[in-house]
Amino acid sequence: MAQKFGNGRWVQEGFLDNRVEGTVVGRVVFAAIGPVDFYLTGNFKPDIAGEVICFRNGRFEDDEMAAQVIGDMENPQTGTVNLISLDPHPNLVPHPYVEWFSASNNHYRFELNPDEAWIVPASERSDIDRESQRIRDTLALRTDEPRRRTEDSEWV
């Protein structure tokens, strides 16, 4: 089973940016870990492809269990997008869903309530633009590291 970050409660806030085709960069703040930069290969699903999303979790908890479960998570996160969408499944109420494989093939995901994520308007992206570029410049070379096959995946 994928690491669900305490049913989402260990994810505080963050942003993800898919404005460069084939990459998703961003920063997510986790309980016990703090901010983690992301550089993932892949794209958002069509409902938000090419956009920037922000999210803030109203159920966030920074409890002791988080350190035991996710304290050794790779930081920064490089890997591949599995599914990132604000409307992940036609039979479910639309809601933020973020799922990826790390460079070492650990499988992670989190889901939030429908009103806890939004597409950032172009007029409000200046701070995100700077951070996205910094992350791309810093982590782009790490994406060329060898990856294990999906069959060898470790579910965290």
RAHU-V576847 format. One record per residue. N is the residue number from 1. RES is the residue in one small letter. NEAR is the number of other ideal C-beta (glycine too) atoms within 10 Angstrom. Layout:
BEGIN
((N:RES:NEAR) (N:RES:NEAR))
END
This chain:
BEGIN
((1:m:7) (2:a:16) (3:q:17) (4:k:17) (5:f:22) (6:g:19) (7:n:11) (8:g:20) (9:r:20) (10:w:26) (11:v:27) (12:q:19) (13:e:17) (14:g:22) (15:f:20) (16:l:27) (17:d:26) (18:n:24) (19:r:17) (20:v:13) (21:e:8) (22:g:10) (23:t:21) (24:v:24) (25:v:26) (26:g:25) (27:r:20) (28:v:22) (29:v:17) (30:f:23) (31:a:23) (32:a:16) (33:i:18) (34:g:11) (35:p:13) (36:v:17) (37:d:18) (38:f:24) (39:y:22) (40:l:26) (41:t:15) (42:g:16) (43:n:17) (44:f:22) (45:k:15) (46:p:9) (47:d:13) (48:i:19) (49:a:13) (50:g:12) (51:e:16) (52:v:23) (53:i:22) (54:c:18) (55:f:21) (56:r:15) (57:n:22) (58:g:9) (59:r:14) (60:f:18) (61:e:14) (62:d:15) (63:d:13) (64:e:8) (65:m:13) (66:a:19) (67:a:14) (68:q:10) (69:v:17) (70:i:20) (71:g:11) (72:d:11) (73:m:17) (74:e:14) (75:n:11) (76:p:17) (77:q:22) (78:t:22) (79:g:25) (80:t:16) (81:v:21) (82:n:17) (83:l:14) (84:i:25) (85:s:20) (86:l:20) (87:d:16) (88:p:17) (89:h:11) (90:p:6) (91:n:4) (92:l:10) (93:v:8) (94:p:14) (95:h:18) (96:p:25) (97:y:20) (98:v:29) (99:e:17) (100:w:24) (101:f:23) (102:s:22) (103:a:19) (104:s:15) (105:n:18) (106:n:19) (107:h:18) (108:y:22) (109:r:17) (110:f:24) (111:e:17) (112:l:22) (113:n:14) (114:p:11) (115:d:10) (116:e:19) (117:a:24) (118:w:14) (119:i:12) (120:v:16) (121:p:8) (122:a:11) (123:s:6) (124:e:10) (125:r:16) (126:s:8) (127:d:10) (128:i:19) (129:d:13) (130:r:10) (131:e:15) (132:s:24) (133:q:13) (134:r:13) (135:i:19) (136:r:14) (137:d:9) (138:t:13) (139:l:18) (140:a:13) (141:l:10) (142:r:13) (143:t:15) (144:d:8) (145:e:10) (146:p:5) (147:r:17) (148:r:12) (149:r:7) (150:t:11) (151:e:6) (152:d:9) (153:s:15) (154:e:11) (155:w:10) (156:v:18))
END
